[in-house]
Amino acid sequence: MTYDEGLAQRMRERLGERPDVAERRMFGGLAFLLHGNMTVGVVGDELIARVGPEQAGQALARPEARPMDFTGRPMRGWVTVGGPALAEDTVLDHWITTATAFTDTLPPK
């Protein structure tokens, strides 16, 4: 599966200032890791974001979000964001900020 390189580039621009960011191909797409913890990624033309279990309900209340589900079983604390909403910088910024805020609470790997 390929991923949306334009979306990946927009994510790179937002995360690029951090020295603890790494990219890795995962899930048939591209994942961005902060201090070794997967934070956000691009799969196809959608964004996946690690929001944490406590924020999942609030995250899923947003119209552009749905549970992240690759295997038939949703991954707890993760959401998939798709559709035209991702074209908006404010929406992309929200998800990256939310995911990095959660990932920054995790110990480095």
Secondary structure, 3 states (H helix, E strand, C coil): CCECHHHHHHHHHHHCCCCCEEEEEECCEEEEEECCEEEEEEEECEEEEECCCCCHHHHHCCCCEEECCCCCCCCCCEEEECCHHHHCHHHHHHHHHHHHHHHCCCCCC
